[in-house]
Amino acid sequence: MEAKQLQKGAQAKIASTGQIVEVKRVSNHGFSVVRFQTGGDYMILNDRLETLEKEEVQH
């Protein structure tokens, strides 16, 4: 299994729905606590999350 680079405070995408969430807490036991943009904190399995690559902005 590939280790994901989930970090507290980062944004991630739920793979099945495409929703963007904020990572509040990452556990070593395979799940994270995330906050939805509409409100509420929930536990979700890490394998259900995808990390978001930040695009570089060129001026």
Protein Blocks (a to p, Z undefined) as FASTA:
>chain_A
ZZdfbdehiacddfklopacddfbdcfeopacdddfkbpcddddfklpccdddddddZZ
